[in-house]
């Protein structure tokens, strides 16, 4: 059996954007929801967040849904990490939160928005053992004091190892599914085959379950991703080279300035030249030269 990578745009949306039961299982597994906050049912919402005014910016997420409590959930699969992605996540969640309110509704009826972001790159290298990062709006000194409304979860998939999570079985199974299944998979872990949710997800990403157009879209995704990665690497390389060049330029200018100051100091202290003559010879202001004598 040949499988397609579930992290690709087409396959990810096919799994979690078409099967509510799998989406609910993923959200309950990876979001920090208490037992009495578990999601029981959802309805899909349009993944396109359209602005209220023509000057606003459209944005499209991978999956968006709402549960019976009117809580909204946004799910994104991100293959390449950039710092701008965090701003995009904040923008999309804030837009979903604000658009709940119309002229007839009151602020107290606003329900939370949860943003789950699966990232296929490591972006927090300073915490090698932490791969799930939860963010809330919290009090600066008392982190247990939370303003309920916006909740963000980021998962660094490359950091995940099966023994990292001991208590949440479904979290382990979903993360194993996302990190261990791709075109190179020869043997599927038995745990994924035995579990109803991950077993269903496996059937969804079988190559034989795809139409010709879907397979073409799948290949096109990887081609575009490769091109985007090359552009990103090239952009970073140019930025680094420009930074080094600017650093050399600034270092040279600083060296020249220090040299001129040393010459002015010697002329003033050792050769007895006037401040005015030294200023003309070095281009340094009279006030600065006078400070050398202090």
Backbone as CSV, one residue per row, in Angstrom:
resi,resn,N_x,N_y,N_z,CA_x,CA_y,CA_z,C_x,C_y,C_z
1,UNK,0.844,-1.190,0.000,0.000,0.000,0.000,0.881,1.242,0.000
2,UNK,0.613,2.184,-0.916,1.381,3.422,-0.972,0.529,4.551,-0.405
3,UNK,1.143,5.314,0.500,0.445,6.414,1.141,1.024,7.748,0.687
4,UNK,0.190,8.769,0.732,0.645,10.126,0.481,0.879,10.816,1.821
5,UNK,1.740,11.801,1.811,2.080,12.522,3.040,0.870,13.314,3.525
6,UNK,0.403,13.076,4.747,-0.782,13.790,5.246,-0.541,15.269,5.514
7,UNK,0.718,15.703,5.491,1.013,17.113,5.771,0.824,17.996,4.542
8,UNK,0.721,17.393,3.351,0.511,18.182,2.138,-0.853,18.867,2.198
9,UNK,-0.971,19.950,1.479,-2.189,20.756,1.529,-3.425,19.938,1.174
10,UNK,-3.369,19.200,0.076,-4.534,18.451,-0.386,-4.924,17.356,0.595
11,UNK,-3.949,16.569,1.039,-4.255,15.451,1.925,-4.712,15.926,3.299
12,UNK,-4.075,16.964,3.826,-4.455,17.465,5.149,-5.906,17.936,5.144
13,UNK,-6.277,18.685,4.105,-7.658,19.184,4.021,-8.637,18.046,3.749
14,UNK,-8.189,17.030,3.031,-9.056,15.891,2.748,-9.363,15.111,4.025
15,UNK,-8.364,14.989,4.895,-8.560,14.264,6.156,-9.431,15.065,7.119
16,UNK,-8.982,16.287,7.416,-9.599,17.039,8.507,-10.648,18.047,8.039
17,UNK,-10.697,18.302,6.737,-11.704,19.227,6.219,-12.915,18.519,5.653
18,UNK,-12.888,17.185,5.638,-14.024,16.423,5.108,-14.564,15.394,6.105
19,UNK,-13.835,15.151,7.167,-14.251,14.129,8.140,-14.312,14.767,9.531
20,UNK,-15.519,15.115,9.961,-15.695,15.815,11.233,-15.171,15.000,12.411
21,UNK,-15.392,13.688,12.375,-14.963,12.862,13.495,-13.451,12.882,13.673
22,UNK,-12.712,12.919,12.564,-11.250,12.970,12.650,-10.783,14.341,13.132
23,UNK,-11.459,15.384,12.681,-11.117,16.736,13.129,-11.359,16.881,14.629
24,UNK,-12.492,16.392,15.109,-12.803,16.462,16.547,-11.754,15.704,17.354
25,UNK,-11.373,14.537,16.865,-10.367,13.730,17.563,-9.036,14.470,17.637
26,UNK,-8.625,15.090,16.537,-7.357,15.833,16.512,-7.396,17.012,17.483
27,UNK,-8.472,17.781,17.453,-8.580,18.952,18.319,-8.584,18.564,19.794
28,UNK,-9.371,17.565,20.156,-9.411,17.125,21.554,-8.073,16.572,22.011
29,UNK,-7.313,15.993,21.082,-6.028,15.388,21.438,-4.942,16.434,21.663
30,UNK,-4.934,17.490,20.872,-3.797,18.411,20.888,-4.072,19.751,21.568
31,UNK,-5.325,20.127,21.715,-5.616,21.390,22.395,-5.676,21.161,23.912
32,UNK,-5.302,22.160,24.698,-5.318,22.018,26.160,-6.724,22.223,26.726
33,UNK,-7.622,21.302,26.407,-9.011,21.403,26.845,-9.236,20.512,28.062
34,UNK,-9.909,21.053,29.060,-10.253,20.259,30.245,-11.301,19.214,29.878
35,UNK,-11.524,18.270,30.762,-12.470,17.183,30.493,-13.870,17.708,30.168
36,UNK,-14.279,18.770,30.862,-15.617,19.312,30.621,-15.640,20.303,29.461
37,UNK,-14.510,20.478,28.778,-14.426,21.374,27.621,-14.249,20.611,26.308
38,UNK,-14.273,19.280,26.358,-14.042,18.476,25.166,-15.094,18.776,24.086
39,UNK,-14.646,18.725,22.835,-15.525,19.002,21.697,-16.324,17.746,21.378
40,UNK,-17.645,17.911,21.208,-18.507,16.763,20.938,-18.992,16.724,19.496
41,UNK,-19.247,17.863,18.915,-19.681,17.915,17.523,-19.285,19.272,16.944
42,UNK,-19.130,19.330,15.627,-18.738,20.575,14.977,-19.493,20.741,13.659
43,UNK,-19.527,21.966,13.202,-19.967,22.248,11.837,-18.843,23.008,11.147
44,UNK,-18.615,22.683,9.896,-17.564,23.362,9.154,-18.000,24.775,8.794
45,UNK,-17.057,25.708,8.879,-17.252,27.078,8.430,-16.358,27.319,7.224
46,UNK,-16.657,28.348,6.473,-15.824,28.663,5.314,-14.395,28.944,5.764
47,UNK,-13.414,28.332,5.099,-12.024,28.605,5.474,-11.558,29.996,5.070
48,UNK,-12.371,30.687,4.290,-11.995,32.038,3.860,-12.588,33.061,4.824
49,UNK,-11.708,33.837,5.441,-12.134,34.890,6.358,-12.203,36.195,5.565
50,UNK,-13.409,36.555,5.174,-13.606,37.728,4.324,-13.743,38.965,5.192
51,UNK,-13.079,40.065,4.851,-13.169,41.288,5.672,-14.546,41.932,5.564
52,UNK,-14.887,42.733,6.566,-16.179,43.422,6.564,-16.188,44.605,5.605
53,UNK,-15.026,45.152,5.296,-14.928,46.285,4.376,-14.028,45.922,3.217
54,UNK,-14.199,46.625,2.103,-13.436,46.309,0.892,-11.949,46.599,1.050
55,UNK,-11.578,47.404,2.050,-10.162,47.719,2.239,-9.468,46.669,3.094
56,UNK,-10.244,45.736,3.662,-9.651,44.707,4.496,-8.932,43.647,3.682
57,UNK,-8.296,42.737,4.385,-7.501,41.698,3.738,-8.174,40.339,3.896
58,UNK,-8.363,39.645,2.768,-8.868,38.273,2.823,-7.789,37.340,3.355
59,UNK,-8.189,36.293,4.024,-7.230,35.278,4.443,-7.937,33.924,4.413
60,UNK,-7.170,32.894,4.089,-7.718,31.552,3.986,-6.937,30.630,4.908
61,UNK,-7.651,29.880,5.717,-7.028,28.921,6.620,-7.297,27.518,6.077
62,UNK,-6.632,26.520,6.640,-6.821,25.153,6.153,-8.191,24.599,6.552
63,UNK,-8.518,24.718,7.831,-9.804,24.205,8.326,-10.333,25.156,9.390
64,UNK,-11.630,25.435,9.335,-12.266,26.256,10.369,-13.617,25.638,10.685
65,UNK,-13.937,25.569,11.977,-15.211,24.972,12.372,-15.714,25.631,13.642
66,UNK,-16.958,25.271,14.018,-17.590,25.793,15.235,-18.306,24.641,15.921
67,UNK,-18.228,24.617,17.254,-18.916,23.544,17.976,-20.257,24.039,18.525
68,UNK,-20.941,23.195,19.281,-22.283,23.531,19.758,-22.269,24.677,20.766
69,UNK,-21.112,24.952,21.366,-20.990,26.072,22.302,-20.619,27.364,21.589
70,UNK,-20.555,27.305,20.252,-20.175,28.437,19.404,-18.704,28.809,19.510
71,UNK,-17.899,27.942,20.112,-16.452,28.140,20.078,-15.958,27.861,18.661
72,UNK,-15.015,28.659,18.203,-14.458,28.431,16.874,-13.068,27.814,16.984
73,UNK,-12.738,26.991,15.987,-11.453,26.308,15.946,-10.851,26.474,14.557
74,UNK,-9.625,26.961,14.529,-8.888,27.142,13.279,-7.693,26.201,13.292
75,UNK,-7.516,25.457,12.227,-6.403,24.513,12.132,-5.565,24.864,10.911
76,UNK,-4.259,24.961,11.120,-3.330,25.259,10.029,-2.194,24.250,10.022
77,UNK,-1.826,23.797,8.821,-0.628,22.976,8.630,0.385,23.838,7.891
78,UNK,1.511,24.136,8.560,2.516,25.041,8.000,3.814,24.280,7.747
79,UNK,4.238,24.217,6.486,5.437,23.468,6.145,6.713,24.270,6.362
80,UNK,6.670,25.583,6.099,7.847,26.451,6.258,7.582,27.460,7.362
81,UNK,8.537,27.620,8.261,8.366,28.561,9.370,8.975,29.917,9.041
82,UNK,8.219,30.965,9.307,8.733,32.331,9.300,8.125,33.038,10.500
83,UNK,8.801,34.077,10.981,8.260,34.828,12.123,6.929,35.475,11.758
84,UNK,6.749,35.768,10.467,5.498,36.395,10.031,4.305,35.461,10.204
85,UNK,4.562,34.159,10.266,3.463,33.210,10.426,2.722,33.440,11.742
86,UNK,3.461,33.774,12.800,2.819,34.042,14.084,1.845,35.225,13.979
87,UNK,2.239,36.245,13.221,1.363,37.398,13.044,0.125,37.021,12.236
88,UNK,0.334,36.147,11.244,-0.804,35.686,10.445,-1.785,34.900,11.312
89,UNK,-1.264,34.059,12.190,-2.107,33.272,13.102,-2.908,34.202,14.002
90,UNK,-2.236,35.196,14.570,-2.910,36.164,15.435,-3.985,36.925,14.664
91,UNK,-3.656,37.319,13.440,-4.592,38.059,12.592,-5.850,37.235,12.315
92,UNK,-5.666,35.985,11.908,-6.805,35.137,11.555,-7.692,34.839,12.765
93,UNK,-7.074,34.525,13.905,-7.861,34.230,15.103,-8.607,35.477,15.584
94,UNK,-7.944,36.621,15.541,-8.584,37.872,15.971,-9.754,38.224,15.071
95,UNK,-9.577,38.004,13.779,-10.660,38.302,12.835,-11.863,37.403,13.116
96,UNK,-11.598,36.112,13.347,-12.694,35.190,13.649,-13.399,35.580,14.945
97,UNK,-12.640,36.038,15.933,-13.215,36.437,17.220,-14.094,37.677,17.061
98,UNK,-13.571,38.679,16.366,-14.290,39.952,16.221,-15.557,39.791,15.390
99,UNK,-15.510,38.939,14.380,-16.649,38.825,13.470,-17.834,38.092,14.077
100,UNK,-17.693,37.605,15.302,-18.856,37.033,15.996,-19.866,38.113,16.365
101,UNK,-19.365,39.338,16.521,-20.185,40.407,17.094,-20.885,41.193,15.990
102,UNK,-22.177,41.324,16.100,-22.911,42.221,15.216,-23.622,43.269,16.069
103,UNK,-24.429,44.078,15.458,-25.057,45.192,16.169,-26.000,44.733,17.271
104,UNK,-26.543,43.537,17.149,-27.530,43.064,18.110,-26.920,42.276,19.260
105,UNK,-25.692,41.826,19.089,-25.092,40.952,20.105,-24.276,41.757,21.111
106,UNK,-24.133,41.219,22.308,-23.376,41.878,23.360,-22.025,41.203,23.522
107,UNK,-21.073,41.922,24.100,-19.713,41.409,24.242,-19.663,40.122,25.061
108,UNK,-20.563,40.010,26.042,-20.508,38.830,26.910,-20.891,37.543,26.187
109,UNK,-21.433,37.663,24.967,-21.785,36.469,24.203,-20.656,36.000,23.284
110,UNK,-19.561,36.737,23.262,-18.416,36.309,22.450,-17.849,35.011,22.997
111,UNK,-17.561,34.073,22.105,-17.024,32.769,22.494,-15.565,32.651,22.057
112,UNK,-14.793,31.799,22.733,-13.358,31.705,22.439,-13.073,31.190,21.024
113,UNK,-11.895,31.573,20.539,-11.357,31.050,19.285,-10.057,30.323,19.608
114,UNK,-9.967,29.086,19.183,-8.767,28.268,19.397,-8.054,28.085,18.061
115,UNK,-6.768,28.362,18.061,-5.970,28.241,16.844,-4.925,27.146,17.041
116,UNK,-5.041,26.061,16.268,-4.101,24.939,16.333,-3.214,24.986,15.099
117,UNK,-1.908,25.088,15.323,-0.955,25.268,14.229,0.115,24.185,14.276
118,UNK,0.115,23.341,13.266,1.077,22.256,13.150,2.182,22.711,12.214
119,UNK,3.413,22.751,12.709,4.537,23.323,11.957,5.568,22.235,11.687
120,UNK,5.955,22.101,10.432,6.891,21.040,10.049,8.348,21.496,10.122
121,UNK,8.628,22.478,10.944,9.996,22.939,11.166,10.182,23.283,12.636
122,UNK,11.427,23.267,13.070,11.754,23.670,14.442,11.978,25.181,14.462
123,UNK,11.264,25.875,15.325,11.409,27.328,15.387,11.755,27.826,16.794
124,UNK,11.767,26.928,17.785,12.165,27.321,19.141,13.313,26.408,19.569
125,UNK,14.490,26.684,19.010,15.662,25.831,19.251,16.137,25.882,20.699
126,UNK,15.792,26.962,21.399,16.250,27.099,22.784,15.515,26.157,23.736
127,UNK,14.444,25.515,23.262,13.706,24.557,24.077,13.645,23.214,23.339
128,UNK,14.737,22.475,23.340,14.800,21.244,22.525,13.838,20.147,22.955
129,UNK,13.405,20.157,24.206,12.535,19.087,24.703,11.053,19.468,24.695
130,UNK,10.738,20.682,24.268,9.349,21.135,24.245,8.903,21.308,22.795
131,UNK,7.837,20.637,22.428,7.378,20.751,21.041,5.930,21.222,20.930
132,UNK,5.198,21.277,22.041,3.860,21.855,22.043,3.903,23.141,22.850
133,UNK,3.498,24.237,22.232,3.562,25.551,22.881,2.157,26.160,22.908
134,UNK,1.644,26.395,24.106,0.311,26.978,24.276,0.424,28.425,24.735
135,UNK,-0.373,29.275,24.109,-0.365,30.704,24.435,-1.779,31.153,24.798
136,UNK,-1.862,31.967,25.852,-3.106,32.616,26.239,-2.813,34.088,26.518
137,UNK,-3.856,34.886,26.648,-3.701,36.265,27.103,-3.715,36.216,28.628
138,UNK,-2.543,36.408,29.251,-2.420,36.191,30.689,-1.911,37.444,31.405
139,UNK,-2.147,37.487,32.700,-1.633,38.542,33.556,-0.108,38.466,33.569
140,UNK,0.545,39.618,33.567,2.000,39.656,33.494,2.664,38.962,34.685
141,UNK,2.082,39.080,35.860,2.681,38.495,37.056,1.996,37.210,37.499
142,UNK,0.724,37.056,37.171,-0.042,35.905,37.645,-0.580,35.148,36.436
143,UNK,0.161,34.153,35.989,-0.171,33.466,34.747,-1.472,32.675,34.829
144,UNK,-2.005,32.464,36.031,-3.276,31.751,36.147,-4.466,32.689,35.930
145,UNK,-4.189,33.989,35.832,-5.241,34.965,35.541,-5.280,35.167,34.028
146,UNK,-6.304,34.611,33.376,-6.382,34.579,31.913,-7.587,35.379,31.423
147,UNK,-7.377,36.157,30.362,-8.490,36.775,29.653,-8.926,35.787,28.586
148,UNK,-10.088,35.216,28.784,-10.550,34.161,27.886,-10.991,34.757,26.555
149,UNK,-10.585,34.129,25.460,-11.009,34.637,24.149,-10.158,34.088,23.026
150,UNK,-8.849,34.283,23.127,-7.930,33.815,22.085,-6.946,32.817,22.694
151,UNK,-6.856,31.655,22.075,-5.961,30.603,22.546,-5.180,30.058,21.351
152,UNK,-3.873,29.947,21.509,-3.018,29.521,20.402,-2.186,28.308,20.815
153,UNK,-2.129,27.324,19.943,-1.286,26.154,20.149,-0.414,25.952,18.922
154,UNK,0.891,25.875,19.137,1.857,25.595,18.067,2.526,24.256,18.368
155,UNK,2.624,23.404,17.365,3.255,22.098,17.521,4.426,21.998,16.548
156,UNK,5.633,21.787,17.097,6.823,21.584,16.262,6.940,20.088,15.959
157,UNK,6.469,19.679,14.808,6.410,18.258,14.478,7.775,17.563,14.479
158,UNK,8.857,18.179,13.969,10.139,17.470,13.942,10.689,17.117,15.326
159,UNK,10.242,17.816,16.370,10.724,17.525,17.725,10.006,16.326,18.360
160,UNK,8.869,15.964,17.807,8.057,14.939,18.453,8.733,13.570,18.444
161,UNK,8.675,12.907,19.581,9.057,11.506,19.708,7.967,10.802,20.494
162,UNK,7.707,9.565,20.132,6.546,8.859,20.693,6.535,8.838,22.213
163,UNK,7.705,8.817,22.850,7.746,8.759,24.319,7.583,10.137,24.959
164,UNK,7.416,11.182,24.141,7.322,12.538,24.674,6.027,12.771,25.447
165,UNK,4.964,12.069,25.050,3.678,12.234,25.722,3.273,10.889,26.307
166,UNK,3.031,10.852,27.607,2.723,9.579,28.265,1.235,9.391,28.535
167,UNK,0.515,10.497,28.731,-0.857,10.367,29.193,-1.886,10.413,28.061
168,UNK,-1.675,11.256,27.046,-2.675,11.460,26.011,-2.397,10.532,24.824
169,UNK,-3.048,9.403,24.817,-2.809,8.393,23.783,-3.115,8.927,22.393
170,UNK,-4.248,9.613,22.221,-4.620,10.082,20.888,-3.667,11.145,20.376
171,UNK,-3.101,11.952,21.274,-2.103,12.935,20.841,-0.898,12.221,20.231
172,UNK,-0.462,11.162,20.874,0.667,10.377,20.362,0.325,9.775,19.004
173,UNK,-0.864,9.193,18.889,-1.249,8.534,17.644,-1.353,9.526,16.495
174,UNK,-1.954,10.691,16.736,-2.073,11.677,15.659,-0.713,12.242,15.256
175,UNK,0.150,12.462,16.227,1.478,12.983,15.897,2.326,11.928,15.201
176,UNK,2.154,10.678,15.557,2.847,9.606,14.835,2.333,9.531,13.393
177,UNK,1.041,9.662,13.237,0.448,9.642,11.894,1.030,10.767,11.030
178,UNK,1.116,11.952,11.595,1.591,13.110,10.823,3.092,13.062,10.554
179,UNK,3.854,12.419,11.416,5.313,12.430,11.268,5.887,11.154,10.665
180,UNK,5.145,10.058,10.689,5.697,8.778,10.227,5.108,8.284,8.906
181,UNK,4.006,8.871,8.464,3.369,8.407,7.235,3.717,9.337,6.070
182,UNK,4.260,8.766,5.011,4.527,9.498,3.772,4.752,8.500,2.646
183,UNK,5.259,8.977,1.510,5.446,8.094,0.353,6.475,6.997,0.606
184,UNK,7.353,7.189,1.583,8.404,6.211,1.864,7.974,5.141,2.871
185,UNK,6.762,5.270,3.412,6.312,4.324,4.429,6.186,2.917,3.846
186,UNK,6.884,1.985,4.432,6.822,0.576,4.016,5.925,-0.237,4.951
187,UNK,6.087,0.031,6.260,5.300,-0.690,7.256,4.627,0.337,8.167
188,UNK,3.309,0.268,8.253,2.556,1.190,9.105,2.556,0.656,10.536
189,UNK,2.847,1.489,11.530,2.793,1.041,12.927,1.436,0.423,13.249
190,UNK,1.459,-0.683,13.916,0.228,-1.414,14.211,-0.743,-0.579,15.039
191,UNK,-0.185,0.298,15.908,-1.052,1.136,16.746,-1.941,2.045,15.889
192,UNK,-1.409,2.513,14.770,-2.198,3.373,13.886,-3.274,2.578,13.150
193,UNK,-2.974,1.330,12.829,-3.956,0.482,12.155,-5.064,0.046,13.102
194,UNK,-4.725,-0.139,14.370,-5.701,-0.624,15.348,-6.675,0.451,15.802
195,UNK,-6.252,1.721,15.775,-7.112,2.798,16.251,-8.094,3.216,15.151
196,UNK,-9.376,3.319,15.454,-10.385,3.622,14.421,-10.130,4.955,13.691
197,UNK,-9.743,6.004,14.455,-9.553,7.312,13.832,-8.334,7.339,12.896
198,UNK,-7.189,6.896,13.390,-5.991,6.928,12.541,-6.078,5.905,11.414
199,UNK,-6.786,4.796,11.640,-6.982,3.822,10.573,-7.802,4.429,9.436
200,UNK,-8.832,5.185,9.803,-9.644,5.867,8.789,-8.823,6.923,8.056
201,UNK,-7.980,7.645,8.792,-7.125,8.657,8.169,-6.144,8.011,7.194
202,UNK,-5.633,6.831,7.538,-4.724,6.108,6.645,-5.411,5.752,5.329
203,UNK,-6.641,5.305,5.405,-7.376,4.974,4.184,-7.596,6.216,3.326
204,UNK,-7.746,7.361,3.995,-7.983,8.608,3.269,-6.768,9.030,2.448
205,UNK,-5.562,8.699,2.924,-4.351,9.126,2.215,-3.729,8.012,1.380
206,UNK,-4.460,6.931,1.171,-3.962,5.916,0.249,-3.939,6.492,-1.169
207,UNK,-2.868,6.231,-1.877,-2.757,6.745,-3.247,-3.924,6.262,-4.102
208,UNK,-4.343,5.033,-3.874,-5.417,4.463,-4.677,-6.762,5.145,-4.445
209,UNK,-6.868,5.906,-3.335,-8.123,6.600,-3.030,-8.193,7.967,-3.703
210,UNK,-7.120,8.356,-4.383,-7.045,9.680,-4.995,-7.433,9.636,-6.474
211,UNK,-8.067,10.691,-6.921,-8.353,10.832,-8.344,-7.101,11.325,-9.063
212,UNK,-7.126,11.276,-10.370,-5.991,11.745,-11.161,-5.721,13.228,-10.895
213,UNK,-6.778,14.020,-10.828,-6.620,15.460,-10.570,-6.041,15.713,-9.177
214,UNK,-6.454,14.910,-8.211,-5.925,15.072,-6.859,-4.439,14.728,-6.810
215,UNK,-4.041,13.699,-7.511,-2.621,13.332,-7.550,-1.802,14.429,-8.214
216,UNK,-2.341,15.037,-9.251,-1.641,16.145,-9.908,-1.520,17.338,-8.961
217,UNK,-2.583,17.622,-8.220,-2.548,18.728,-7.254,-1.557,18.434,-6.132
218,UNK,-1.472,17.190,-5.746,-0.531,16.773,-4.698,0.906,17.018,-5.154
219,UNK,1.236,16.588,-6.370,2.589,16.799,-6.903,2.878,18.282,-7.081
220,UNK,1.866,19.020,-7.503,2.044,20.459,-7.699,2.357,21.154,-6.382
221,UNK,1.748,20.686,-5.291,2.020,21.262,-3.974,3.497,21.140,-3.620
222,UNK,4.088,19.954,-3.811,5.490,19.754,-3.465,6.409,20.553,-4.373
223,UNK,6.029,20.704,-5.651,6.836,21.531,-6.559,6.857,22.982,-6.084
224,UNK,5.687,23.489,-5.722,5.599,24.882,-5.259,6.325,25.060,-3.928
225,UNK,6.200,24.058,-3.059,6.877,24.138,-1.764,8.388,24.169,-1.951
226,UNK,8.902,23.339,-2.869,10.339,23.337,-3.138,10.814,24.682,-3.663
227,UNK,10.043,25.274,-4.559,10.408,26.586,-5.090,10.366,27.652,-4.002
228,UNK,9.341,27.571,-3.140,9.222,28.529,-2.040,10.390,28.395,-1.069
229,UNK,10.800,27.159,-0.803,11.916,26.930,0.112,13.207,27.511,-0.460
230,UNK,13.429,27.329,-1.779,14.628,27.879,-2.424,14.634,29.403,-2.350
231,UNK,13.476,30.010,-2.603,13.382,31.465,-2.519,13.655,31.952,-1.104
232,UNK,13.125,31.214,-0.124,13.314,31.584,1.277,14.785,31.501,1.660
233,UNK,15.455,30.401,1.266,16.879,30.228,1.564,17.698,31.296,0.875
234,UNK,17.367,31.578,-0.390,18.109,32.594,-1.143,17.927,33.970,-0.519
235,UNK,16.698,34.270,-0.085,16.431,35.558,0.555,17.224,35.704,1.847
236,UNK,17.277,34.629,2.653,18.051,34.664,3.898,19.536,34.834,3.622
237,UNK,20.021,34.156,2.572,21.432,34.246,2.221,21.792,35.671,1.823
238,UNK,20.926,36.288,0.991,21.194,37.667,0.570,21.174,38.612,1.767
239,UNK,20.217,38.396,2.678,20.124,39.247,3.874,21.385,39.129,4.728
240,UNK,21.893,37.900,4.872,23.112,37.686,5.653,24.309,38.349,4.990
241,UNK,24.413,38.211,3.657,25.528,38.833,2.941,25.468,40.347,3.029
242,UNK,24.250,40.898,2.890,24.093,42.348,3.017,24.435,42.807,4.427
243,UNK,24.048,41.994,5.419,24.359,42.340,6.798,25.855,42.337,7.069
244,UNK,26.549,41.321,6.510,28.008,41.276,6.686,28.679,42.451,5.999
245,UNK,28.200,42.792,4.786,28.780,43.923,4.059,28.566,45.225,4.823
246,UNK,27.342,45.379,5.369,27.045,46.580,6.135,27.893,46.631,7.401
247,UNK,28.098,45.459,8.004,28.935,45.402,9.202,30.368,45.793,8.901
248,UNK,30.890,45.292,7.771,32.261,45.672,7.389,32.344,47.171,7.123
249,UNK,31.328,47.707,6.468,31.313,49.142,6.171,31.289,49.962,7.454
250,UNK,30.412,49.554,8.393,30.319,50.279,9.656,31.605,50.138,10.463
251,UNK,32.188,48.933,10.403,33.449,48.721,11.122,34.567,49.576,10.571
252,UNK,34.612,49.689,9.244,35.640,50.528,8.613,35.456,51.985,8.993
253,UNK,34.180,52.447,8.934,33.905,53.843,9.285,34.270,54.117,10.743
254,UNK,33.968,53.163,11.612,34.302,53.327,13.029,35.816,53.364,13.228
255,UNK,36.528,52.519,12.466,37.993,52.500,12.570,38.603,53.807,12.114
256,UNK,38.058,54.342,11.010,38.570,55.623,10.501,38.332,56.726,11.520
257,UNK,37.123,56.732,12.105,36.790,57.767,13.097,37.723,57.679,14.299
258,UNK,38.000,56.454,14.776,38.902,56.283,15.914,40.311,56.741,15.562
259,UNK,40.715,56.457,14.322,42.058,56.875,13.892,42.193,58.380,13.849
260,UNK,41.183,59.033,13.341,41.221,60.498,13.282,41.240,61.092,14.679
261,UNK,40.456,60.490,15.573,40.425,60.998,16.947,41.793,60.843,17.616
262,UNK,42.467,59.701,17.359,43.789,59.471,17.947,44.808,60.470,17.413
263,UNK,44.722,60.763,16.104,45.624,61.755,15.504,45.398,63.116,16.139
264,UNK,44.124,63.503,16.274,43.802,64.806,16.866,44.319,64.898,18.292
265,UNK,44.185,63.819,19.053,44.649,63.803,20.437,46.174,63.990,20.501
266,UNK,46.899,63.332,19.632,48.365,63.458,19.606,48.802,64.856,19.213
267,UNK,48.109,65.421,18.212,48.459,66.775,17.777,48.233,67.789,18.889
268,UNK,47.184,67.564,19.666,46.856,68.506,20.737,47.786,68.345,21.924
269,UNK,48.001,67.111,22.362,48.733,66.880,23.598,50.240,66.837,23.399
270,UNK,50.697,66.319,22.258,52.142,66.107,22.082,52.824,67.127,21.192
271,UNK,52.077,67.723,20.277,52.721,68.644,19.339,52.298,70.090,19.544
272,UNK,51.324,70.314,20.420,50.960,71.668,20.799,50.253,72.470,19.745
273,UNK,49.649,71.827,18.747,48.931,72.568,17.717,47.656,73.166,18.299
274,UNK,47.179,74.246,17.673,45.968,74.895,18.144,44.751,74.046,17.810
275,UNK,43.713,74.265,18.600,42.473,73.519,18.379,41.915,73.803,16.991
276,UNK,41.992,75.060,16.567,41.451,75.442,15.263,42.190,74.745,14.123
277,UNK,43.542,74.676,14.205,44.326,74.026,13.145,44.060,72.519,13.112
278,UNK,43.937,71.933,14.303,43.655,70.484,14.349,42.283,70.187,13.746
279,UNK,41.290,71.038,14.020,39.955,70.855,13.478,39.970,70.907,11.956
280,UNK,40.756,71.856,11.412,40.854,71.968,9.948,41.542,70.745,9.351
281,UNK,42.551,70.226,10.061,43.334,69.109,9.527,42.582,67.774,9.603
282,UNK,41.730,67.591,10.634,41.092,66.279,10.838,39.600,66.268,10.544
283,UNK,38.966,67.460,10.486,37.527,67.510,10.279,36.730,67.265,11.536
284,UNK,37.396,67.187,12.686,36.719,66.971,13.959,36.349,68.323,14.545
285,UNK,35.180,68.417,15.174,34.715,69.687,15.711,35.632,70.181,16.832
286,UNK,35.636,71.488,17.010,36.470,72.098,18.056,36.053,71.618,19.440
287,UNK,34.733,71.511,19.671,34.262,71.077,20.985,34.789,69.690,21.328
288,UNK,34.776,68.779,20.341,35.251,67.433,20.614,36.749,67.408,20.884
289,UNK,37.484,68.205,20.118,38.943,68.250,20.329,39.260,68.790,21.711
290,UNK,38.537,69.820,22.162,38.772,70.391,23.476,38.540,69.372,24.586
291,UNK,37.650,68.420,24.359,37.407,67.399,25.374,38.616,66.480,25.537
292,UNK,39.453,66.342,24.510,40.627,65.479,24.592,41.634,65.976,25.634
293,UNK,41.585,67.299,25.910,42.543,67.866,26.849,42.101,67.694,28.294
294,UNK,40.873,67.229,28.497,40.343,67.063,29.859,40.897,65.812,30.521
